[in-house]
Amino acid sequence: MTAGNETAEKPARAQPGPVTNLLAGGVGGICLVITGHPLDTIKVRLQTQQPGQAQFKGTLDCALQTVRHEGVRGLYRGMLAPLIGVTPMYSICFFGYGVGKQLQTKSPNQELSLLQHFNAGMVAGVMTTVIMAPGERIKCLMQIQQSMKGEAKYSGSMDCARQLFREGGIRSVYRGTAATLLRDVPASGLYFGGYEFLLNWLTPEGKSRKDLSPGRVLLAGGVAGMANWGWAIGPDVLKSRFQTAPEGQYTGIRHVFRELMRNEGPTAMFRGITPILLRAFPANAACFLGYEVAIRVLEMALPSNW
């Protein structure tokens, strides 16, 4: 090898098959929800506070009040909906990411550029919205009702879904789909693109991803999660407001944005960013570690083309 014009190349990793991606993605999603749901509850409660009616002073105050009045269990309120939806959602997410990569490659071992990983991530974002939108609607309603005065309207996530369907049909259940797309399509591109970029950067020359320690996988997944939310925070605030508002308060996501800017200013778009970033690193680190471990197990158990 001639110094200065050649470098050791990192061995390319064969792309996991569709079944492997489906199963491993579900494992990663379950790890993410269990790790990150408490801070997600805090985030939604901070985001949905109305001007002049703020109950919480900040992230720590919200956490303390929630535990004081509802116990630790209160931090996990509404987790059933994302937990039920998380396995198919993340299965579809990682499956969609795999489909996005396959659409841009000619062989399983072909190296993708950063832009191609970003494009594949956006494909994943589109595919997951079908499951993500109703799950987010139910989750947000369950998370805020205990912090509101008066008797709880919903006895649980399934009761919430039944009431939404009875009151407004499937359209009510899927309220906020456009906002979810606005949040998740570019954010998923950053998510997967950032993860692959960091893994490549953290892999020593001449080594493969299988040689990476769990600590490096956790680091890459955590930073990728923070990159995801760097974009997603603004659209997420709009989505949470729209999905939890009384029927008829807003005509659409643009109406939410106009009212937010007029009444609260641009800083409102970043409400809840502290718990979001605190959650993003450990939750997504756990997600990608769970995914990578599952991939290794499944590659030994399933045929290579699966």
Secondary structure, 3 states (H helix, E strand, C coil): CCCCCCCCCCCCCCCCCHHHHHHHHHHHHHHHHHHHHHHHHHHHHHHCCCCCCCCCCCHHHHHHHHHHHHCHHHHHCCCHHHHHHHHHHHHHHHHHHHHHHHCCCCCCCCCCCHHHHHHHHHHHHHHHHHHHHHHHHHHHHHHHHCCCCCCCCCCCHHHHHHHHHHHHHHHHHCCCHHHHHHHHHHHHHHHHHHHHHHHHHHCCCCCCHHHCCHHHHHHHHHHHHHHHHHHHHHHHHHHHHHHHCCCCCCCCHHHHHHHHHHHCCHHHHHCCHHHHHHHHHHHHHHHHHHHHHHHHHHHHHCCCCC
